[in-house]
Amino acid sequence: MSDTLYLSLWYPNLRLAAMPDKLAAVLGAFAAHGGEARVYASTVWPINWTETPIFQRVFGHGARGAEPRQAVEDALELLHEDYAYEFQVGWSLWELETGEGGDPTLDTEKRVKDGAPMIVTGAGRANAKATAGPSTPLRSAQDDRLKMTAQGDKLKIVTRDDKLIGRWVREPRLVRVTGFGPLFDEGAYEQDGHIRIDFGTDTPFLEEDAELEQVGAKHVEENVRQLIELTAAVEKDSGATARLLWSELGESLAQRLAARLGVTN
């Protein structure tokens, strides 16, 4: 069962005037750990989450995004103790993309034109590769049980029982970074942190519905390592003195991951 994953950060005797520097440091850490260097959007919430935002700006992805420092300065011009300041930034993880009905045929010519390299591995066969530009993410379907049939300019990827399986794709997701004023939502920062990162669903770190073989386990491991490195970086760069990685259901990601991978003490 998937859960929502959060990271909460606390700072000693934090004054509201110091919040911009902390937020800029947290947002700036993403670029070195699988994230975008620019902010996608910013929103200012007054009083609590039930209120209508008083400020919202969508910059866009990539070069259209705003530099972290500029996005923070724009949003925190409205600096109030009962406001929350939310920023969205892109962060890429390996995710399992599965077919759900329809034709399981993949048009490789279109995918290469769109800039999506693909590697298909069949049992006892050499790799068949279709490559594109170096800046594009690797999309792969690798499994020793696969067989591949060529049909003109298309590749049909099936398992031995002719069922389509998934392929691992490195895809961006929007992560929310929120700084809390001390009076927002009746002092929510005490539980949620002065700054909270909402990573979204924890599925990429567990993939509990998938059969993890060598390739899948490697990608899950890469996601977990990226999470750990980002967590350490935002704590160090922003000067946090306490941090907590937690989920809505209250389950430990470390314990669930150990159970998923069959790790015992």
Secondary structure, DSSP 8 states (H G I E B T S, - for coil): ---EEEEEEE-TT--GGGHHHHHHHHHHHGGGTTEEEEEEEEEEEESSTTS--SEEEE--SGGGSB-HHHHHHHHTTS--TTEEEEEEEEEEEEEEE---SS--EEEHHHHHHTT--EEEE-TT---EEE---TTS--EEEE-TT-EEEEETTEEEEE-TTS----EEEEEEEEEEEEEE-TTTTTTTHHHH-SEEEEEEESGGGT-TTS---HHHHHHHHHHHHHHHHHHHHHHHHHT-SEEEEEETT---HHHHHHHHHT---
